[in-house]
Amino acid sequence: MMSNEVNWDANGLVPAIAQDETTNQVLMLAYMNAASLARTIATGNATFWSRRRKQLWTKGETSGNFLRVREIKYDCDGDALLLIVKPEGPACHTGEVSCFYRSLGK
């Protein structure tokens, strides 16, 4: 996949979903820009763009819970990425395996 195949939004970002390669569980959603996508491809570690801090961040750089990227897919419109990953520990900063551990309205 090449960066020019991605349909970046007006801020130069695209949502990126991380999915466990073994369980297929959705682990997290974050945003990538061209630089974070390039770093992810180069290093094999999921790297994202922090909209709040306005900087790149590699998942696991402080916690040790890296997401090792096995494959990157993109949807039919090119406006969302799917990272197939091997997680090294929980993906959520709360310690949960997935950031999607709560149900709305239940």
C-alpha positions as CSV (number, residue, x, y, z in Angstrom):
1,M,0.0,0.0,0.0
2,M,1.2,3.4,-0.9
3,S,0.4,6.6,1.0
4,N,-1.1,8.1,-2.2
5,E,-3.8,5.4,-2.1
6,V,-5.1,6.8,1.2
7,N,-8.0,9.4,1.1
8,W,-6.7,11.7,3.8
9,D,-9.2,14.1,5.5
10,A,-8.9,17.9,5.4
11,N,-6.5,17.7,8.4
12,G,-4.3,15.1,6.6
13,L,-5.5,12.3,8.8
14,V,-7.2,8.9,8.4
15,P,-8.8,6.7,11.1
16,A,-6.8,3.5,11.8
17,I,-8.3,0.5,13.5
18,A,-6.0,-2.1,15.2
19,Q,-7.3,-5.7,15.1
20,D,-5.7,-8.7,16.8
21,E,-4.3,-11.1,14.2
22,T,-5.2,-14.2,16.3
23,T,-8.6,-13.3,17.8
24,N,-9.8,-10.7,15.3
25,Q,-10.8,-8.6,18.2
26,V,-10.9,-4.8,17.5
27,L,-8.3,-3.4,19.9
28,M,-8.3,0.4,19.3
29,L,-9.0,3.3,17.0
30,A,-6.5,6.1,16.5
31,Y,-5.5,8.4,13.7
32,M,-2.6,8.4,11.3
33,N,-1.0,10.9,9.1
34,A,1.4,10.3,6.3
35,A,4.4,10.4,8.6
36,S,2.9,8.0,11.1
37,L,2.0,5.6,8.3
38,A,5.5,5.8,6.9
39,R,7.0,5.1,10.3
40,T,4.6,2.2,10.9
41,I,5.7,0.7,7.6
42,A,9.4,1.3,8.3
43,T,9.4,-0.1,11.9
44,G,6.6,-2.6,12.0
45,N,5.3,-0.8,15.2
46,A,1.9,0.9,15.1
47,T,2.6,4.6,15.2
48,F,-0.2,7.2,15.2
49,W,-0.7,11.0,15.2
50,S,-1.9,12.4,18.5
51,R,-4.6,15.0,17.7
52,R,-4.4,16.4,21.2
53,R,-0.6,16.6,21.6
54,K,0.1,17.3,17.9
55,Q,2.9,14.7,17.6
56,L,3.6,11.2,16.6
57,W,3.3,8.4,19.2
58,T,4.2,4.8,18.9
59,K,1.8,2.5,20.8
60,G,3.8,0.9,23.6
61,E,6.6,3.5,23.8
62,T,5.8,4.1,27.5
63,S,3.8,1.0,28.5
64,G,5.8,-1.6,26.6
65,N,2.5,-2.8,25.1
66,F,3.5,-2.5,21.5
67,L,1.3,-3.4,18.5
68,R,3.4,-5.3,16.0
69,V,1.9,-4.7,12.6
70,R,1.6,-7.7,10.4
71,E,-0.5,-6.2,7.6
72,I,-2.2,-2.9,6.7
73,K,-5.4,-2.9,4.7
74,Y,-7.6,-0.1,3.6
75,D,-11.3,0.1,2.8
76,C,-12.9,0.5,-0.6
77,D,-13.0,4.3,-0.3
78,G,-9.4,4.6,1.0
79,D,-10.6,6.6,4.0
80,A,-10.0,4.1,6.8
81,L,-7.1,1.8,7.6
82,L,-7.1,-1.6,9.3
83,L,-3.9,-2.6,11.0
84,I,-3.7,-6.4,11.6
85,V,-1.4,-6.6,14.6
86,K,0.2,-8.9,17.2
87,P,-0.4,-7.1,20.5
88,E,2.3,-7.3,23.2
89,G,0.0,-6.7,26.1
90,P,-3.3,-4.8,26.5
91,A,-4.1,-2.2,23.9
92,C,-6.1,0.1,26.2
93,H,-4.4,2.5,28.5
94,T,-6.8,1.3,31.2
95,G,-5.2,-2.1,31.1
96,E,-8.1,-3.7,29.2
97,V,-7.3,-5.9,26.3
98,S,-9.3,-3.7,24.0
99,C,-10.4,-0.1,24.2
100,F,-13.9,-1.4,23.2
101,Y,-14.8,-3.0,26.5
102,R,-17.9,-1.0,27.4
103,S,-21.4,-1.2,26.0
104,L,-23.5,1.8,25.3
105,G,-26.9,1.8,27.1
106,K,-26.3,-1.4,29.1
